[in-house]
Each structure stands twice: as C-alpha cells, then as structure tokens.
Amino acid sequence: MKIISPVLILSCFFITLPALPQTGFDLWVVETSGKGGQLKILSETAKALTDRPEYDNQPSFINEYQLVFSAADEKGNHDIIVYNFNSKKFTNLTKTPDVSEFSPSLTDCGLYVSAVVMESDKKQRIWMYPTNFGEPELLYDDIEPVGYYDWYDNKAAMFILGTPNKLIYARGKNDLVEIDTNIARSVKTRPKTSEITYLSQNDKVKIGELEALTLKSYDLVSQEFDELGLGIEGSQDFIWLDKNYLIMARGNSVYRRKYSEKNWEIIGTINSDTHQNISRMAYSPDLNVLVVAMERK
C-alpha cells in the first residue's frame, strides 16, 4: 500500500466509521420513471439485488452500469464489491482479511474508488483503490478517524468522529477548513455547485415522536452557509437527484422535494414481507434505477 499526499491527489486530473452492528442488510433495486422533480418509483419492479444474512450496504454508482457497495463476510470483515448491471455479475474490488472497507465512492477524477478503511490498528482513514485493480493508496495519513465523506475539487469533505463529531474540508496540506460540528452521517456535495450539504443535529424539530434535522449547506467558494429546510423526520440519509431535487426515505417509502420548498412528496413505496427501513440509497439516471439498502426483518 502506498501513501498519497493531499497535494498529490490533485494530479488525478492528469493521469464508519463507528463500529457497525452486524444486522443483516440487503440491497434492493427498483426501476424509476421521470427525472428530477418528475421522478417516480415503479414499486412493482422492486427486487432484492443481494440476499444474505450478512451486511450489504452503502451503495454508490461509479459509472452508468456499475455499482459499488460494502459487504461483510461470515467473519464480519468488509470488502468492496462491484456489481455490473450489464453482465449481472459481482466482482471483488478488494479482498482484504486484515482491514475492512466502508463507504465506497468514485473520486472526482474517476481513476479511483475511495473508501473509509478500518485498518488493523483500528485507525479509520480514506484509502483509494485504482479502478484498474492496482495498488491502493492512502490519501491523508494524519486525518482520522473518518466516518463518512464526499468529494469536491478532488479533495474530501469528511465527517470526523469525536465528541462532538466535526465536518472538515481538506483544502490543502495543513489547510483544513472546519465547517460544522455535531452533524448527521450523510455528507453530500450538491451537484454542479461548490456546496457541501449535511443534516445538522444542532438544528432539529420534534414532529410527533420523531425529530427532523435541518439540511444545511456550506459553499466552499463563497464560504457562506445556507439552510435548506427540514429533512424527513427520523431519517439521516439523503441523496441529490440533481442540483435542485433530493430524496430521503422513512420506513419503506421514498420522498422527494425541491431544495427551496418545504414539503416532501412520496414518490413510491417498496413492499416487502422480508425487508424494512430504507436507509442509504444510490440513483442512476442512466439506468433509471434506484438502489436502496434495507434491513432484514
């Protein structure tokens, strides 16, 4: 394994985590119709993509036909798995008995699949795995423990575990921008903007027996904060469909809203006798499919 410096990652243009409970999670796939504000889930098409007692979770598309996710084996070790929607085949991107990989994602340059790695000494740092199956490289050797992250301008915005946790952006070597503290686990770059978005646990509203967290953004260029309304009560996971629309889930239902509006609209429900509680999601506008992680009953 090689160490890559924060400065070296810029050359990309030219060339989780807390201990996770071993509850069984599977990935389900459902077809969609429409785009953005017209997106609907075709509930009758929903089917299990994985079906194991172990943990299959944290899906992310890396191109128009390939999905990566974190999968546990019988011993509780996590590897990155690639699923090809064209060939319908699963392939190990990693097979590492001494470390576990979580939260896989494609880097901005498209040459690596990044992941939060729980190393043998329990450090949690971001490693990058070349898409050509080359030798993995450590990104920031001195930034840990990383829980979750996303990319902007080939640098990472990271959820750093602690009391409280904090959200930082690695603008350069020894140049870390502390954005906020006490955030929820989703860290997402808003498409076609310089905004890092997240749910704040400091700003929440009680709705019935549940709490709705405030969606906030920080513009890395203008250095300005903005509030984008409330998330779905009881949920910590969201993804952007495009620059204007995002989705969240509660139970087995998925909801959509425009960032500038207040009300969430249900766009579909996955009916299952075996699985419940949608959490993490990945959307492919090319394939017109939504992949969701669901807990085994």
Secondary structure, DSSP 8 states (H G I E B T S, - for coil): -EE--TTGGGGGGT----------EEEEEEEEES-GGG-EE-GGG-EES---SSBEEEEEESSSSEEEEEEE-TTS-EEEEEEETTTTEEEES---TT-EEEEEEE-TTSSEEEEEEE-TTS-EEEEEEETTS---EES-TT---EEEEEEETTEEEEEE-SSS-EEEEEEETTEEEEEEESEEEEEEE-TTSSEEEEEEEEEEEEETTEEEEEEEEEETTT--EEEEEE--TT---EEESSSSEEEEEETTEEEEEETT----EEEEE---SSEEEEEEEEEETTTTEEEEEEEE-
